[in-house]
Amino acid sequence: MIRKISVWISRSTDPYENLATEEFLTFHAEPGECILLLWQNAHTVVIGRNQNCWQECRVAALEEDGGHLARRLSGGGAVYHDLGNLNFTFCMKKKDADAARQMQVILRAVGSFGLDARMTGRNDAVVMCQSTERKFSGNAFFDSRGCYYHHGTLLLSADTQAMSRYLNPSRAKLASGGVASVRSRVVNLSELCGIITIDTMKTAIIRAASEVYQAAAEPLDDRRFDWQEMDRLRDRFASWDWNYGQKIPFTNRLGQRFEWGELELALKVNRGVIEEAQLSSDAMEYSWFADIGSQFAGCRYDAESISSVLGDILKKRKVPESIQMEVMQMLLEQM
């Protein structure tokens, strides 16, 4: 039973630091304590624990634009975070968890602005807009060793165009065992109520938590943090192995028809590394693309690594620069 509410408002917008904070607080919440963490990430796609990042996100475009890919501990689908998005996490012991009560905090906070907020299914919160449900929050859960968290997003004034740009990759030729996301119609709450901002929503959530749990919400003492442990956790969340190297085998076919012929690169990937590859083309100049495949074995599956290998080969074979540029652009657009 929750008897104490501790609040930590992260001042960082680094996704890896915030995920580290979330994990640390989850495993250090006291019995009967709910730690309410409020946080924001800048320009980040966060994917679920068992998702294939390339199936969920235009990784190359995100990274080219200075964004970050981050993999969280919980399941669920991919989400885009920017500074118009406020994230919340309830950290506690598993025995103290009550998902319905936790969501009551969020619905009460949103409802305090005069909006009709409801749960739909287990994971999503919606607001009624002219008899239509529009999603403003997705939720996910994690528990381990008797510890638990429930976290979610709140769309307040997020860049929905960026969301569509990064979360809608072309997946027609990608086959993966990863868990796929389900897309829904979303809405920014500030569009429905002009006084909703990051700060007003933070205040509303903290107030709602006190009301729902009938306990005063107090700031968390920062002396409870082990900063060396926090650094270790952040390094793990920021690592290539954690974000890209998960054991989710998949195959992908990158290809396009150009004026000079069709090109297709078939790849078998495991733990983010190419195991097998085959490049085929019907270009009249046979020597440009003949017997290319084995050179990709052991190469990381990312646009920069693949472009580097293929670019060196095409340059040595004296493929015209204009065609090299077309091929490199194809890789960037399709990964």
Secondary structure, 3 states (H helix, E strand, C coil): CCCEEEEEECCCCCHHHHHHHHHHHHCCCCCCEEEEEEECCCCEEEECCCCCHHHHCCHHHHHHCCCEEEECCCCCCCEEECCCEEEEEEEEEHHHCCHHHHHHHHHHHHHCCCCCEEEECCCEEEEEECCEEEEEEEEEEEEECCEEEEEEEEECCCCHHHHHHHHCCCCCCEEECCCCCCCCCECCHHHCCCCCCHHHHHHHHHHHHHHHHCCCEEECCHHHCCHHHHHHHHHHHHCHHHHCCCCCCEEEEEEEEECCEEEEEEEEEECCEEEEEEEEECCCCHHHHCCCCHHHCCCECCHHHHHHHHHHHHHHCCCCHHHHHHHHHHHHHHC
